[in-house]
Amino acid sequence: MAHNPEDVRNVALVGSGGAGKTTLSEALLHHCKVTSRRGSVEEKNTVSDWDPEEQERQQTMLATPVHMPWDGKRINLIDTPGALDFVGEGICALAAVETAIICVNAHDGVNVATRRIFRSARDQGLACMIVITRVDGDNIDSRELYAGIQGALGERAVPINLPNAFGSGAKDVVDIFAESIPDDLQEQAAEFRQQATDRVVECDDDLLESYFETGVVSQEDLATAFPRALRQGNIVPILHVSVDLDVGVRKLMDFITHDCPGPSTRAGKALRKAETADGQPTDVATDGPFSAQVWKLFVDPHVGKVAFLRVWSGSLASKTQLVVNRTGATERIGDLLDVHGKDMKSIPSAGYGDIVAVAKVDDIQIGDTVSDGSTSWTFVPIPVPVPKVTLAIEAANRNDETKIGPELAKLADADATFRAEREEATGEMVVRGMSTLHVDVMLKRLARKNVGAVTRQPRIPYFETLATKGEASFRHKKQSGGKGQFAEVHLRVEPMPRGGGFEFSDEVVGGTIPRQYIPAVEKGVRETCAAGVIAGYPFIDVRAIVHFGKYHDVDSDEHSFKFAASHAFKLAVKSAKPVLLEPIMKVRIEVPSRFMGDISGDLNSRRGRIQGMEQEGDTAVIEAGVPLSEMMQYSTELRSLTAGEGDYEFTLDHYDVVPAHVAGDVIAKHEKELTHA
């Protein structure tokens, strides 16, 4: 049933691998008496890591919702993967909640995965808080830990409670605003109390003015303003827990229910940004017509495609219908499902703030807006990262040829960072993922569906074009008894601006080529462009001009002119200094500062051009333009160079001319393939 939005809290546990998110989730469920005992990753019996692949690898790979009651509130919590290989699951989960709980291992501190997911949470406008886990660990320098967090995530990150001790002596956490604080924590608590006060009063002009005038602010005023400061991002509170010693868990639950924003916090306006049909931002009234966003898809072998929805406005009843705004199609739905780990329970309805699922849906995608059909908006797309690793793929045998396409499509539907598509420039079927591990996991899921596949390194999607103008003619003449074949075509070619595409121009005068054969000439040129001239890649940014020719009253036909045009175009191109164009990627690399020199040198060896370098705390950010051909294995190589502490993003920036020595190798390889074909 729909829950009272005032009593709902939607949160996502995010952070790097090893931060203890799943373990913390188990502790919260046990603390709320949802489970009779706390499960463990090692024993493969946690509520959220239910997938066989997760249990085998003892690693979270899927974003999984669970729920629990606490102090009269319902907490919807989504446990997410920590590895960057599966970061898309975490980013999509953020689109369903109001608060991101960023877990940081007390011993390890903040790493690149933590920074990545924190940045995404802030970009999506969420309230953020930090939970330092495993405070019972040995050899923890708290000053260094807090300095590292503030250096990486900003000075708005402030502890609001402190453990009485780090290590095995941790027994409790102390509120920095408490009246009674142990002597050994007084100085540190006072420092953080001042920082927190400064951050909180910034959210209220009257409170800030009073604070400036008097230098003090009452506990009541702080408590009232704190949730707003959290919601607006003025403060990123830091809390502490030890699951094994049961330290700080209750305080964390209290904080979530009392201070974290709920669905109704924004005075009737949904947190999720939406746009009208013409791309203008618009507010969504939570009490308006039903609308929701698909944040996760799962293909169940028994019930088909299951769509996970976050309801942002209105309400939806079970066994009704919804409209997919992207397509305008109506989907009839059966039961609404309340999801808890792998378990799904039918419920009669869902209201704004609820996280539910619907089964047996067809044409629906992650990020889609669904509604009752009366809405004039769509929610902004979920900002998932671009896949970094690409492999060419084909069926292992003929029996699998008809199955591999649909099964890959199902896998891509369920993972926003996995793609299966035909590469236009090379004709290959390719799969793309965040890393070699990510792609490997997806291919194992394919194998479990009894579909065999063979993968290999893909061809680079080069293009061919001209450097100068050229001209040529070709006569096709064939006589073998009876009606022969004859056509002569004269062509000029000239380069067009980058991105200009293909243009065909007819400048024939005097009927030297009859009008009925001009389309055949154009077709011959177009087909040759598609097949390539020098290395088998599409020819682009060229204008072809036919200006003269000859024909025979009996022997000329469309085939002859198409054949002659194709060969005339090839000859004209070869007279015009043809070149290969390669994709240049805009790369943003984030690594600990100590690796900056190694990364810069490595980029230079890859024909990369560094375009900018800056430091954010102890993190270096390097931006460069690098040929795609030099980036095919970069995911693995960056991990090796940085001991797993580096991350990168890239997007296609432009195409540029391939250096002669590299182009020579590509052309030679193509000619060798033609010889052996």
Secondary structure by P-SEA (a helix, b strand, c coil): cccccccbbbbbbccccccaaaaaaaaaaaaaccccbbbbcccccccccccaaaaaacccccbbbbbbbccccccbbbbbbcccccaaaaaaaaaaccccbbbbcccccccaaaaaaaaaaaaabbbbbbbbcccccccccaaaaaaaaaaaccccccccccccccccccccccccccccccccaaaaaaaaaaaaaaaaacccaaaaaaaaacccccaaaaaaaaaaaaaacccbbbbbbbcccccaaaaaaaaaaccccccccccccccbbbbcccbbbbbbcccccbbbbbcbbbbbccccbbbbbbccccccccccccccccccbbbbbcccccccccbbbbbcccccccccccccccccccccccccccccccccccccccccbbbbbbbccccccccaaaaaaaaaaacccccccccccccccccccccaaaaaaaaaaaaaacbbbbbcccccbbbbbbcccccbbbbbbbbcccbbbbbbbbbbbbbccccccbbbbbccccccccccaaaaaaaaaaaaaaacccccccccbbbbbbcccccccccccaaaaaaaaaaaaaaaaaacbbbbbbbbbbbbbbccccaaaaaaaaaaaaccccccccccccbbbbbbbbbcccccaaaaaaaaaccccccccccccccccccaaaaaaaaaaaaaaaaac
